[in-house]
Amino acid sequence: MRTTATLAEAYQAVVCDLDGVVRRGTRAVAHAVDALTALGVPVVYATNNASLTPADVAAQLVGLGLAVSADDVVTSSQAGAAFLGERLAPGSVVLAVGGRGVADALREVHLTVAESASDGELVAVLQGYGPLVTATDLAEAAYAVQAGALWVATNADRTLPTHRGVAPGNGALVEAVSFATGTRPVAVGKPAPALYDLSMARLGCGREDTLAIGDRLDTDILGAMAAGVDSLWVLTGVDDLRSFARAPDRPLPTYASVDLRALSLPPQVAVKDGSAWSCNGVAVTVDPVTGTVVITGRSGPASDVVERDSVLACAFRALAEARDGSGSSPAGLDALDRAAAALTSELA
């Protein structure tokens, strides 16, 4: 446990996810811009969204009110291109599927970009998300893979949070190609550690001094665990306590918060106290058999961000303990779901 005046002060650098953390579509997430602007440590914005170039992403973030340059952005397209650049000779022909961020990343590592499976001596496919990806693009990827091309996916996120709701992500498009070819790609984005490794290299910071921030358990949090860095899970995007309770691979963030205001607050860390988990006088107990939740120490409605984060710090630890102890039986999962639903209502 790190005891500092604020969570941000416990680290020398931050690797921050974008979609669901900083923005939803074209809109800023509440409190995100102010919280990130106030940070006294460098930030790299690491995104699994491969559709845009770092310069494009930086321009969007500037439009939201953040002071960001292209050097502050690392994309999964860059991670995928770096993976291929280490394995292919300069000038090798690679099919780019996705937004222009995919093609630009390939050119950065001196690879030749193809738009069709029949272009030149094609040796690989880099598939990333793009809002204008068509069935024809997916077919070209399938043809190339069937012909023996090395297939790399920038990421496998099946969904993408937007200001209108949740849309299909690159993982959904990858599944279409996989169904057609009967094969699976190498996925380099989160939860693989490559994107975090690139970000830390950009920051010049070690694992123990880096904090990763994300909203998705299956990418951001599992990726941070794979990379060996501490993580802050925020509830402003895709996942909530109910998805946490049922999440495969048992993701476990270091911290959790309702939003990014946690960065300017003391670290909220729950400790085991008998059968309960406690933080700042709040205690939470979850019965893994019945799903019953007991919360004590609350001073009133969950309007104060410190108290809400204290409840959340206890809640996710109690759910994790119950999750680890209940196994994956239907009855156990149902009990966990009831407990998570009750805890979610406390944070509403």
C-alpha positions as CSV (number, residue, x, y, z in Angstrom):
1,M,0.0,0.0,0.0
2,R,1.3,3.4,-1.0
3,T,0.6,6.2,1.5
4,T,0.8,9.5,-0.2
5,A,-1.3,12.7,-0.2
6,T,-2.9,11.8,-3.5
7,L,-3.0,8.7,-5.7
8,A,-1.2,10.5,-8.5
9,E,1.7,11.4,-6.2
10,A,2.4,7.7,-5.6
11,Y,3.6,7.3,-9.2
12,Q,6.0,9.0,-11.6
13,A,4.0,8.4,-14.7
14,V,0.5,7.4,-15.9
15,V,-0.6,5.3,-18.9
16,C,-4.2,6.2,-19.5
17,D,-6.8,4.5,-21.7
18,L,-9.1,6.8,-23.9
19,D,-12.4,5.3,-24.8
20,G,-14.6,5.0,-21.7
21,V,-12.0,6.8,-19.5
22,V,-11.3,10.2,-21.1
23,R,-14.1,10.2,-23.7
24,R,-17.1,8.5,-25.0
25,G,-17.2,9.0,-28.7
26,T,-16.6,12.7,-29.2
27,R,-17.6,13.8,-25.7
28,A,-15.4,14.1,-22.7
29,V,-16.2,11.8,-19.7
30,A,-17.2,13.8,-16.7
31,H,-14.3,15.1,-14.5
32,A,-11.7,13.5,-16.8
33,V,-10.2,16.6,-18.4
34,D,-9.9,18.5,-15.1
35,A,-8.4,15.5,-13.4
36,L,-5.8,14.8,-16.1
37,T,-4.9,18.5,-16.5
38,A,-4.2,18.7,-12.8
39,L,-1.7,15.8,-12.8
40,G,1.8,16.7,-12.0
41,V,3.3,13.6,-13.7
42,P,3.6,12.8,-17.4
43,V,0.8,10.9,-19.2
44,V,0.8,8.7,-22.2
45,Y,-2.6,8.0,-23.7
46,A,-2.6,4.3,-24.8
47,T,-5.5,3.2,-26.9
48,N,-6.6,-0.1,-28.4
49,N,-8.6,1.9,-30.9
50,A,-6.4,1.6,-34.0
51,S,-8.5,3.7,-36.4
52,L,-6.6,7.1,-36.1
53,T,-3.0,8.3,-36.1
54,P,-1.4,9.6,-32.9
55,A,-1.7,13.1,-34.4
56,D,-5.4,12.6,-35.1
57,V,-6.0,11.4,-31.5
58,A,-4.0,14.2,-30.0
59,A,-6.0,16.8,-32.0
60,Q,-9.2,15.2,-30.7
61,L,-7.9,15.4,-27.1
62,V,-6.9,19.0,-27.6
63,G,-10.5,19.6,-28.7
64,L,-11.7,18.2,-25.4
65,G,-9.4,20.7,-23.5
66,L,-6.3,18.6,-22.9
67,A,-2.7,19.8,-23.7
68,V,-1.6,16.8,-25.8
69,S,0.8,16.2,-28.7
70,A,1.2,13.2,-31.0
71,D,4.2,12.0,-28.8
72,D,1.8,11.6,-25.9
73,V,-0.3,9.0,-27.7
74,V,0.5,5.3,-28.3
75,T,-1.9,3.2,-30.4
76,S,-2.4,-0.5,-30.9
77,S,-1.6,0.1,-34.6
78,Q,1.8,1.2,-33.5
79,A,2.2,-1.9,-31.3
80,G,1.1,-4.1,-34.2
81,A,3.4,-2.4,-36.7
82,A,6.3,-2.8,-34.2
83,F,5.5,-6.5,-33.9
84,L,5.7,-6.9,-37.7
85,G,8.7,-4.6,-38.1
86,E,10.7,-6.9,-35.8
87,R,9.9,-9.9,-37.9
88,L,9.7,-8.8,-41.5
89,A,12.4,-7.3,-43.8
90,P,12.1,-3.6,-44.6
91,G,9.8,-3.0,-47.5
92,S,7.7,-6.2,-46.9
93,V,4.2,-5.9,-48.2
94,V,1.5,-5.9,-45.5
95,L,-2.3,-5.6,-46.0
96,A,-3.7,-2.8,-43.9
97,V,-7.3,-3.2,-42.7
98,G,-8.9,-0.4,-40.6
99,G,-8.6,3.3,-40.3
100,R,-5.6,5.3,-41.6
101,G,-3.8,4.8,-38.3
102,V,-3.1,1.2,-39.4
103,A,-1.4,2.2,-42.7
104,D,0.5,5.1,-41.2
105,A,1.9,2.9,-38.4
106,L,3.1,0.3,-41.0
107,R,4.9,3.1,-43.0
108,E,6.6,4.3,-39.8
109,V,8.4,1.0,-39.5
110,H,9.3,1.0,-43.2
111,L,6.8,-1.6,-44.4
112,T,4.9,-1.4,-47.7
113,V,1.1,-1.0,-47.4
114,A,-1.2,-3.0,-49.5
115,E,-5.0,-2.5,-49.9
116,S,-5.7,-5.9,-51.6
117,A,-4.7,-9.4,-50.9
118,S,-3.5,-9.6,-54.5
119,D,-1.1,-6.6,-54.2
120,G,2.5,-7.6,-54.6
121,E,4.2,-10.3,-52.5
122,L,1.9,-10.0,-49.6
123,V,3.4,-11.5,-46.4
124,A,1.2,-10.2,-43.5
125,V,-2.1,-8.6,-42.5
126,L,-2.5,-6.0,-39.9
127,Q,-6.2,-5.7,-38.9
128,G,-7.4,-2.8,-36.8
129,Y,-10.7,-0.9,-36.2
130,G,-12.0,1.6,-38.6
131,P,-15.5,3.1,-38.8
132,L,-15.5,2.7,-42.6
133,V,-14.3,-0.9,-42.7
134,T,-16.4,-2.9,-45.2
135,A,-17.3,-6.5,-45.9
136,T,-14.9,-6.2,-48.9
137,D,-12.0,-5.2,-46.5
138,L,-12.8,-8.2,-44.3
139,A,-12.9,-10.5,-47.4
140,E,-9.5,-9.3,-48.5
141,A,-8.1,-10.0,-45.1
142,A,-9.6,-13.5,-45.2
143,Y,-8.1,-14.2,-48.7
144,A,-4.7,-13.1,-47.5
145,V,-4.8,-15.2,-44.4
146,Q,-6.0,-18.2,-46.4
147,A,-3.0,-17.7,-48.7
148,G,-0.6,-18.0,-45.7
149,A,-0.1,-14.4,-44.6
150,L,0.9,-13.7,-41.0
151,W,-2.3,-12.3,-39.4
152,V,-1.9,-9.7,-36.6
153,A,-4.8,-7.9,-35.0
154,T,-4.2,-4.6,-33.3
155,N,-6.7,-5.6,-30.6
156,A,-9.6,-7.9,-29.8
157,D,-12.0,-5.5,-28.0
158,R,-15.4,-6.8,-29.1
159,T,-17.2,-3.5,-28.2
160,L,-16.5,0.2,-28.4
161,P,-18.2,2.7,-26.0
162,T,-19.6,5.8,-27.8
163,H,-21.8,8.7,-26.7
164,R,-24.7,6.8,-28.2
165,G,-24.1,3.5,-26.6
166,V,-21.9,0.5,-27.1
167,A,-20.8,-0.3,-30.7
168,P,-19.0,-3.4,-32.2
169,G,-15.3,-3.1,-31.8
170,N,-12.3,-4.6,-33.7
171,G,-12.8,-7.9,-32.0
172,A,-16.2,-8.3,-33.6
173,L,-14.6,-7.7,-37.0
174,V,-11.7,-10.1,-36.3
175,E,-14.3,-12.8,-35.4
176,A,-15.8,-12.4,-38.9
177,V,-12.4,-13.1,-40.5
178,S,-11.6,-15.9,-38.1
179,F,-15.0,-17.5,-38.9
180,A,-14.1,-17.4,-42.6
181,T,-10.6,-18.7,-42.2
182,G,-10.8,-21.1,-39.3
183,T,-7.7,-19.4,-37.8
184,R,-6.9,-16.9,-35.0
185,P,-4.6,-13.8,-35.3
186,V,-1.8,-12.7,-33.0
187,A,-3.4,-9.9,-31.0
188,V,-0.9,-7.2,-29.8
189,G,-3.2,-4.7,-28.0
190,K,-4.3,-4.9,-24.4
191,P,-4.5,-7.3,-22.6
192,A,-1.1,-8.2,-24.2
193,P,1.6,-6.2,-22.5
194,A,3.1,-4.7,-25.7
195,L,1.1,-1.4,-25.6
196,Y,2.1,-0.8,-22.0
197,D,5.7,-1.7,-22.8
198,L,5.7,0.9,-25.6
199,S,4.1,3.5,-23.4
200,M,6.6,3.0,-20.6
201,A,9.4,3.2,-23.1
202,R,8.0,6.5,-24.3
203,L,7.7,7.7,-20.7
204,G,11.1,6.5,-19.7
205,C,9.6,5.0,-16.5
206,G,9.8,1.6,-14.8
207,R,6.9,-0.7,-14.0
208,E,6.9,0.0,-10.3
209,D,6.5,3.7,-10.9
210,T,3.8,3.6,-13.5
211,L,0.0,3.7,-13.0
212,A,-2.3,2.3,-15.7
213,I,-5.8,3.6,-15.9
214,G,-8.7,1.9,-17.7
215,D,-12.4,1.0,-17.7
216,R,-12.3,-2.4,-19.3
217,L,-11.4,-5.4,-17.2
218,D,-10.6,-7.7,-20.1
219,T,-8.2,-5.3,-21.7
220,D,-7.0,-2.5,-19.5
221,I,-6.8,-4.3,-16.2
222,L,-5.7,-7.7,-17.4
223,G,-3.2,-5.9,-19.6
224,A,-1.8,-4.0,-16.6
225,M,-1.5,-7.2,-14.7
226,A,0.3,-8.8,-17.6
227,A,2.7,-5.8,-17.9
228,G,3.4,-5.9,-14.1
229,V,2.0,-2.4,-13.4
230,D,-0.5,-1.1,-10.8
231,S,-3.9,-0.1,-12.2
232,L,-6.8,2.2,-11.5
233,W,-10.2,0.8,-12.7
234,V,-12.8,3.5,-13.3
235,L,-16.5,2.9,-13.7
236,T,-17.1,5.4,-16.5
237,G,-17.0,3.0,-19.4
238,V,-17.9,-0.5,-20.3
239,D,-17.5,-2.6,-17.1
240,D,-19.2,-2.3,-13.7
241,L,-19.3,-4.4,-10.5
242,R,-21.7,-6.9,-12.1
243,S,-19.3,-7.6,-15.0
244,F,-16.4,-7.7,-12.5
245,A,-18.2,-10.4,-10.5
246,R,-18.5,-12.7,-13.5
247,A,-15.3,-11.7,-15.3
248,P,-13.2,-14.5,-16.7
249,D,-9.4,-14.7,-15.9
250,R,-10.1,-13.0,-12.5
251,P,-9.0,-9.4,-13.2
252,L,-8.0,-7.5,-10.0
253,P,-7.1,-3.8,-10.2
254,T,-5.0,-2.2,-7.6
255,Y,-7.5,0.6,-7.1
256,A,-11.1,1.4,-8.3
257,S,-12.9,4.6,-8.5
258,V,-16.2,6.0,-9.8
259,D,-14.2,8.4,-12.0
260,L,-10.9,10.1,-12.4
261,R,-11.3,12.4,-9.5
262,A,-9.6,9.6,-7.5
263,L,-6.2,10.9,-8.9
264,S,-6.4,14.0,-6.7
265,L,-7.5,12.1,-3.6
266,P,-5.6,9.8,-1.2
267,P,-5.3,6.2,-2.4
268,Q,-8.4,4.3,-1.3
269,V,-7.3,0.8,-0.3
270,A,-9.5,-1.7,1.5
271,V,-8.0,-4.0,4.1
272,K,-9.4,-7.3,5.4
273,D,-11.1,-6.8,8.8
274,G,-12.5,-10.1,10.1
275,S,-15.1,-11.2,7.6
276,A,-15.4,-7.7,6.1
277,W,-13.3,-5.4,3.9
278,S,-12.9,-1.9,5.3
279,C,-11.7,1.5,4.1
280,N,-12.1,4.9,5.8
281,G,-14.5,3.6,8.3
282,V,-16.7,1.9,5.7
283,A,-17.0,-1.9,5.8
284,V,-18.4,-4.4,3.3
285,T,-19.2,-8.0,3.7
286,V,-20.3,-10.3,0.9
287,D,-21.7,-13.8,1.6
288,P,-20.6,-15.9,-1.4
289,V,-23.3,-18.5,-0.8
290,T,-26.4,-16.3,-0.6
291,G,-25.1,-13.1,-2.2
292,T,-26.1,-11.1,0.8
293,V,-24.3,-7.7,1.2
294,V,-23.8,-5.9,4.5
295,I,-22.4,-2.3,4.5
296,T,-21.6,-0.5,7.7
297,G,-20.1,2.9,8.4
298,R,-21.9,4.9,5.7
299,S,-22.7,8.4,6.7
300,G,-25.5,9.0,4.2
301,P,-26.3,8.9,0.5
302,A,-23.4,8.1,-1.8
303,S,-22.9,11.7,-3.0
304,D,-19.4,12.3,-1.6
305,V,-16.8,10.9,-4.0
306,V,-14.4,9.9,-1.2
307,E,-17.2,7.9,0.5
308,R,-18.3,6.3,-2.8
309,D,-14.7,5.3,-3.6
310,S,-14.4,3.9,-0.1
311,V,-17.4,1.7,-0.7
312,L,-16.1,0.7,-4.1
313,A,-12.7,-0.1,-2.7
314,C,-14.3,-2.5,-0.2
315,A,-16.9,-3.8,-2.7
316,F,-14.5,-5.0,-5.4
317,R,-12.2,-6.6,-2.9
318,A,-15.1,-8.4,-1.2
319,L,-16.5,-9.5,-4.6
320,A,-13.1,-10.7,-5.7
321,E,-12.8,-12.8,-2.5
322,A,-16.3,-14.2,-3.0
323,R,-15.6,-14.8,-6.7
324,D,-12.4,-16.7,-5.9
325,G,-14.1,-18.8,-3.2
326,S,-17.3,-19.6,-5.0
327,G,-16.0,-21.2,-8.1
328,S,-17.9,-21.0,-11.4
329,S,-21.1,-22.9,-10.5
330,P,-24.3,-21.4,-11.7
331,A,-25.5,-21.0,-8.1
332,G,-22.2,-19.3,-7.1
333,L,-22.4,-16.9,-10.1
334,D,-26.0,-16.0,-9.4
335,A,-25.1,-15.2,-5.8
336,L,-22.2,-13.0,-6.9
337,D,-24.5,-11.3,-9.4
338,R,-27.0,-10.5,-6.7
339,A,-24.3,-9.1,-4.5
340,A,-22.8,-7.0,-7.3
341,A,-26.3,-5.6,-8.2
342,A,-26.8,-4.6,-4.5
343,L,-23.4,-2.9,-4.4
344,T,-24.0,-1.2,-7.7
345,S,-27.2,0.3,-6.3
346,E,-25.3,1.7,-3.3
347,L,-23.0,3.6,-5.7
348,A,-25.8,4.9,-7.9
